Amino acid sequence: MQRHILVEEADFDVAVTYQALRDRHGAAAGAVVTFVGLVRDLNEGTGDASSVSTLTLEHYPGMTESSIERILDQAEARWPLLEVQVIHRVGTMTPAEQIVLVAVASAHREAAFAAAEFVMDYLKTDAVFWKQERTAEGQHWVQSTATDHQRAQQWRDETAGNQD
């Protein structure tokens, strides 16, 4: 499986990324699934839904990419994939900006959809990023939500169930 991981401040062009993936795989790819995450203007993780003015992501170069590599190792072990690409932005962003792209190519749609969802669920809980939101009330660090952890745990439970 080919993999491409890019962690950078610059925005990305979904169409260019998609076309490059298509060009690399041609007719071998029966499905390409892309997911683009955007910066939300509302924080639902705190008790009061505050309006977010900026989101700043920090990372530790090398460590962040390694954490994403481990996620892709797991996806590759689960599904027959041709390629997974992850582009994750860091730095300061404002609501509605693109923050993450997950693109998955496979011969079959079921594998492409499942792997894209899996990778995104694990990026929310296992990738090494530090997130800080700025609202009218000030700045605060953002943690993965209970729902994020539940979704990742469902994948773990599924794996455990398949090993019996």
C-alpha positions as CSV (number, residue, x, y, z in Angstrom):
1,M,0.0,0.0,0.0
2,Q,1.2,3.4,-0.9
3,R,1.0,6.1,1.8
4,H,1.5,9.8,1.9
5,I,1.6,11.8,5.1
6,L,1.9,15.6,5.0
7,V,1.8,17.8,8.1
8,E,2.0,21.5,7.1
9,E,0.6,24.9,7.7
10,A,-0.4,25.5,4.0
11,D,-3.9,24.8,2.9
12,F,-4.4,21.9,0.4
13,D,-6.3,21.5,-2.8
14,V,-8.6,18.5,-2.7
15,A,-9.0,18.3,-6.5
16,V,-5.3,18.2,-7.1
17,T,-4.7,15.6,-4.4
18,Y,-7.6,13.4,-5.7
19,Q,-6.4,13.6,-9.3
20,A,-2.8,12.7,-8.4
21,L,-4.2,9.7,-6.5
22,R,-6.3,8.7,-9.5
23,D,-3.3,9.1,-11.9
24,R,-1.2,6.8,-9.7
25,H,-3.8,4.0,-9.6
26,G,-5.8,4.2,-12.8
27,A,-8.3,1.4,-13.3
28,A,-7.0,-0.6,-10.3
29,A,-8.9,1.8,-8.0
30,G,-12.5,0.9,-8.0
31,A,-13.2,3.5,-5.3
32,V,-11.6,6.6,-3.9
33,V,-13.1,8.1,-0.7
34,T,-12.1,11.5,0.5
35,F,-12.9,13.2,3.8
36,V,-12.2,16.8,4.5
37,G,-12.5,18.1,8.0
38,L,-13.2,21.8,8.6
39,V,-12.6,24.1,11.6
40,R,-15.9,24.5,13.3
41,D,-17.0,27.9,14.7
42,L,-18.5,26.3,17.8
43,N,-16.9,24.3,20.6
44,E,-19.2,21.6,21.8
45,G,-16.6,20.0,24.1
46,T,-17.1,22.6,26.9
47,G,-20.3,22.9,28.9
48,D,-21.2,26.1,27.1
49,A,-21.0,26.2,23.3
50,S,-18.7,29.1,22.8
51,S,-18.0,30.7,19.4
52,V,-14.5,29.8,18.2
53,S,-12.4,32.6,16.6
54,T,-9.3,30.5,16.0
55,L,-8.0,27.0,16.3
56,T,-4.2,26.5,16.7
57,L,-2.7,23.1,16.2
58,E,0.8,22.4,17.4
59,H,2.8,19.2,16.7
60,Y,6.2,17.7,17.3
61,P,7.8,17.0,13.9
62,G,8.6,13.3,13.5
63,M,6.5,12.2,16.4
64,T,3.3,13.3,14.7
65,E,4.1,11.6,11.4
66,S,5.1,8.4,13.3
67,S,1.8,8.4,15.1
68,I,-0.1,8.7,11.8
69,E,2.1,5.9,10.3
70,R,0.9,3.6,13.1
71,I,-2.7,4.4,12.3
72,L,-2.0,3.6,8.6
73,D,-0.3,0.4,9.5
74,Q,-3.5,-0.7,11.3
75,A,-5.7,0.3,8.3
76,E,-3.5,-1.6,5.9
77,A,-3.7,-4.7,8.1
78,R,-7.5,-4.5,8.1
79,W,-8.4,-3.7,4.5
80,P,-7.0,-4.3,0.9
81,L,-6.0,-0.7,0.2
82,L,-4.0,0.7,-2.7
83,E,-3.2,4.0,-1.0
84,V,-4.0,6.2,2.0
85,Q,-3.1,9.9,2.0
86,V,-3.3,12.1,5.1
87,I,-2.8,15.8,4.9
88,H,-3.1,17.5,8.3
89,R,-2.6,21.2,8.8
90,V,-1.0,22.8,11.8
91,G,-0.7,26.5,12.8
92,T,-3.6,28.9,13.4
93,M,-6.8,28.5,11.4
94,T,-10.2,30.2,11.4
95,P,-13.7,28.6,11.2
96,A,-14.5,27.0,7.9
97,E,-10.9,26.5,6.9
98,Q,-9.8,23.0,5.9
99,I,-7.9,21.2,8.6
100,V,-7.5,17.6,7.5
101,L,-7.8,15.5,4.3
102,V,-8.0,11.7,4.3
103,A,-8.0,10.1,0.9
104,V,-8.3,6.3,0.5
105,A,-8.0,4.3,-2.7
106,S,-9.1,0.6,-2.9
107,A,-10.4,-1.8,-5.5
108,H,-13.6,-1.9,-3.5
109,R,-15.8,0.8,-2.0
110,E,-16.5,-1.0,1.2
111,A,-12.8,-1.1,2.1
112,A,-12.3,2.5,1.0
113,F,-15.2,3.9,3.1
114,A,-14.3,1.8,6.2
115,A,-10.6,2.7,6.0
116,A,-11.3,6.4,5.6
117,E,-13.6,6.4,8.6
118,F,-11.1,4.3,10.7
119,V,-8.2,6.6,9.9
120,M,-10.2,9.7,10.7
121,D,-11.5,8.2,14.0
122,Y,-7.9,7.4,15.0
123,L,-6.6,10.8,14.0
124,K,-8.9,12.3,16.5
125,T,-7.6,10.1,19.4
126,D,-4.1,8.8,18.5
127,A,-2.4,11.3,16.3
128,V,0.0,13.6,18.2
129,F,-1.4,17.1,18.0
130,W,-2.1,19.7,20.6
131,K,-5.2,21.9,19.9
132,Q,-5.9,25.3,21.4
133,E,-9.1,27.2,20.7
134,R,-9.6,30.9,21.2
135,T,-13.1,32.1,22.1
136,A,-14.4,35.4,23.5
137,E,-13.8,33.8,27.0
138,G,-10.1,33.2,26.2
139,Q,-7.9,30.4,25.1
140,H,-8.1,26.7,26.2
141,W,-6.6,23.4,25.2
142,V,-9.0,21.0,23.4
143,Q,-9.0,17.3,24.2
144,S,-10.5,14.4,22.3
145,T,-14.2,14.0,23.3
146,A,-15.8,11.0,24.9
147,T,-17.5,10.3,21.5
148,D,-14.1,10.3,19.7
149,H,-12.8,7.7,22.2
150,Q,-16.0,5.6,21.9
151,R,-15.6,5.5,18.1
152,A,-12.0,4.4,18.3
153,Q,-12.9,1.9,21.0
154,Q,-15.5,0.3,18.7
155,W,-12.7,-0.4,16.1
156,R,-10.6,-1.9,18.9
157,D,-13.5,-4.1,20.0
158,E,-14.1,-5.2,16.5
159,T,-10.5,-6.2,16.1
160,A,-10.6,-8.1,19.4
161,G,-13.8,-9.9,18.3
162,N,-12.2,-10.9,15.0
163,Q,-9.3,-12.6,16.8
164,D,-11.4,-15.1,18.7
